[in-house]
Amino acid sequence: MPEKTEPIRTGSRDDLRLEASRCLRIRFSASQCDHCSAICPKEAVSLEDGLVIDSNCCSGCLLCTSVCPSGALEFSADVLACLAQLSKVTEPVLGCCRTKERANGWIACLGGLSSEHLLTLKQRLTGQLTLNISLCSACPNSAMLRQLQRRLQDLAALLPTGCNIIMAESVETIRFQEETVDRRSFFKSFRSSLFQTAAVVLSQSSEQTEKRSDYTSKRLPARRELLNRVLETTGQATTETLQKRFFGNICISENCTACQGCVAICPTGALSTKEEQADTPPAFETARCTACGLCVEFCLDEAIILH
């Protein structure tokens, strides 16, 4: 009898946090948004009867989380805790669930690293960050490599300064080092690690892979919150460059009848109105706009133009 081979370990559906009420197709049935299903290499995402992830097909590449404009799909890892771990060494290594033993921080699959995540790493870390992709070419999730490489190239052209992020295909080229601290910093680091570990454990123990929220609730996707935090620390020129790349800009024409329907359907609160101004076009907040286009699709008067 032929020997049975162990399946290659990958992520899974459990690494995804799904909040279907935020899906644009569910909020407005005529929406044409299909970013998640279009990018999924396993065809595990279905939008025909609501947002559904087939657990039998999903291998946890997390690509869908990197393109969802409303936060309906996000990965459950604590990015800030991971960033804290990476910042403890001069040349950190970021790995996946298969390479975490030789990494200073890890997420289930590096395919979940959106442009906003990479930008956060580039701005918050110094020196060089190595992405350990030594096992990726033989992984069922290898389709994510092309997307990850493209994002890194785009980011390097957009923002040449900051931490240098490289991908290492060979173990021999990875300069992995454990966290080291001097005697004076030992107890401070130890205490900090305890608090970070507790925070991660608490967040994971209470985390639900499927959440339900009211359709009228407004919140920013986690990726946008990270980006806004980065912008708080950048200079004016860099801020303007990043805003042009990531933020949407809405113009409302004279066709607007001030029905406020776009305000109700916007998942992030980028459009808003005040009671005393209910008969005027809504106000627009650029920092909250992810350019999902739902307001444009929903407006019966065709009064909204999205740039």
N, C-alpha and C positions, 0 to 999 in steps of 0.2 A: 504494500500500500504506500502511496506517496506521502511524504511527510507533510503535515499541516503547517502552514506558515502563519505566524501571528499577524493580525491586521495592523497596519501602520497606525500609530496613535495620532489622532488629530483632535481638534475641538469638536463641539457638538451643538445641537440646538440649545442646550442648557447654558451655553455661553452668550446667548442672545437675550436681551430684554425687549419684549414686545409689548407695545401699547397701541393696540389696534385703533382706538378712538382718535388717535392723532394721524392716522393714515389719510392722505388726501383723497384717495379713492373712496374711503368710507365717509369722510366728511362731505364729499360732493360726488355723487355717483357718475357724473359726466366728466370728471377729471381724467386726464390722459397720463398722469404721472405713472411711470413704470420703471423708475431708476433701479429699484431693488431687484425686480424680476429680470431686468435686462442684463444686469451685471453678474447675476448668480450663475456660476459655471455648472452647478449641479441641477439646475431647474427645480430647486427646492421651494421657491417662493411662488405662491399662487395668489392672484388678485381677483379671481372670478367670483368667489363667494366671500369676500372680505379678505383681509390680510392673514394668510395662513402659511406657516412654515412646516414642511414635511420633515418630521424628525428622522425618518428612514433615509432621506436623501441628503439632508443637511450635514455637512462635515465641518461646520464651524469656521469657515474661512473669513467670516466677518466682513466681506466686501460690501454686503448690503448695508451695513451700519455706516460705512464711509460715504455713502451717497444719498441716504435718506434725508430729505430737506426739512422734515418736520419733527424728527426725533421719535418716530413710531418704532424704529428699529435702532437699538443701541447695544453696545456690548457691556457686560456687567462688571468688567474689571475696574478697579479704582485707579484711574490714570494719575491722579495727584500723588497717591501713595507710591506708585511705581516710579514717578518722577523723583520723589524724595529718596528712594533707594538708589537710583542712578546717580544722583548728585553727590553721593558719598565717596565716589572714586573719581580719579582724574580722567580716565579713559574708559567709561562704562560700556557694558555690552548689554544689549536688549535682545531677548530671545522669545521663543514661543513655548508652548507646552511640551515640546519635544527636546528643546535645548535649554530649559530653565536651570538645569543643574550647573551649567557653566555660563550663567548670565547674572547680571546684577539686578535685573528687573525683567518681567515677562508678562505677555498677554497671551491669550489662547492661540491666536494666529496673527502674524504681522500684517495680514491683509486688512485688518481693522484700523490700521494707521492711516487716517484721513489726512488731507492737506493741513487741516487745523491742528491735528495731533502732532504732525511733523514740525509744523511751525512753532508750536509750544515747546517741543524738545529743542529746537534750534535756538530759540530765544532764551530759554531758562538754563540750559546747560552750557558749559564752556569746554574748550578743547575739542575732542573728537568723540563721537558716539558711533559704536559699531552695531549694526543690525546683523545678528547671526542668522544667515540664511543657508548654512552649510548643509542642512537636511531638506531644504525646500524643493530642490529640483526633483527629488524622488517621492515627494509628498503628494497625496491626492489633492492638496490645495495649491499645487504649483502654479495654477492659473493666476493667482494673486500677484506673482512676481512681476509680471509686466506692468500691472497697475501701480505697484509700489515704486518701481523704477521710474515710471513716468512722473509720479508725484514728486519724487526727489529731484528729478531734472527740472521740473517746473518751479519748484521752490528755490532751487539754487539760482535760477535765472531771475526769479522775483526778488529774492533777498540774499544777496551774496555774502553778507556778514553773518556773524553768529557761529554757533557750534557747527563743526563739520560732521555731517552724517554720511557714513559709508555703509555699503553692504559687503559682507564677507562671505564668499562662497566656500572657502576652505578653512578647516579648523586651524591649520597651521598659521594662517594670517590673523587669527583672532588673539589679541593681547588681553586675555582675561585676567583680572586681578580681584582678589577678595577685598572687601572693605577693610581698611586699616586706619586706626586712629592712635594718636599718642596718648600717654598716660593721663594728661590733663583733660583730654577730650573724651576719654573712655566712658566715664559715668554719664556725661551729657548725652553722648551718642546712644548709650544703652537705654537711658530713660526715654529718649526720643523714639527709638525703635519700638519700645514697649507700647507707647501711645499709638504709633502708627499701626503696629500689628493688631492692637485691640480695635482700632477704628476699622481696619479691613475685615476682621473677623465679625464684628458687629454688623457691618454693612452687608456682608455676604450671607450671614445667617438670617437676616430679615429681607434680603433681596428676593423679589419674585421675578421669575422669567417671563411672566405675563401679567401685565398690570391693566387696570381699568380706571378710567378717569372720565369726568364729565366732559361732554363735547364742547361746552362753553369755556372750559379751563384754558388758560394761556400759559405757556412756558417756552423758554428757549431750549433747543436741542443742546445736549451736553457739549457738542463740538463748538457751537457758537459761544457758549459761556466761556470755554477755554480761550477762544480767539479774543473775546472782549477783555479778558484778563490780560492777555498779552499786549493789547493796544493801550492799556493803562500805563505801560512802562516804555513805550516806544516814542521816538521823536516825531515831530510833525510830518516830515517827509515820508518816513516809513509808514506812519499811520495812514496817510493819504494813499500810498501805494497799495497797502493791504485792503483798505476800504474799497478801492476800485476793483480789486480782485474778488473779494468775498461778499461785499454788501450789495443788496439790490437797491434800486432807486425807482420810486413810483411817481408818476405824474398823473394827475386826475384832470380830465378835460371838462369843458363846459357842459358835456352831455350828462354829467352826474346829477342825479335827482335826490341825492342825500338820503337814500333809502337805508343806509347803514348796514346793508347785508354783508358787505365785504368785511366790516368790522367784526361781525358775528362769526364769520367763517374762518377768519385768519387764525392759524394755530399758535402764533407766537406773540400776538399783541402788537404787531408792527403798525396796525391801523387801529385808531381809537377815536372816540368822540365823547364830548361832555354833554350833560343834560341840557345846559343852556345853549348849546350849539348843535342841537340835534337836526336842525334844518340846513346845516352847511356841510360841505364835503368833509370827510374824516381827516384827522391829523395823521401824519406819517412819521415814524421813528426809524431812521435808517439802520441803526445798530441792532434792531430786532428783526430786520427783514432778511430772510434766507433765500429770497428770490425763488420761492417754490412755485409762484405763478397761479396759486389757487384763486386769488382775488380777481385776476384777469379772466380766468375761465368762468367764474361765477357771475360776474357783472353782466346783467341783461342789457344795460345801456352802452356797453363797450366803452366805458368812460375811463378805464384804467390802462395805463401804458407802463410796462415794466422794462426797465433797462438793467 
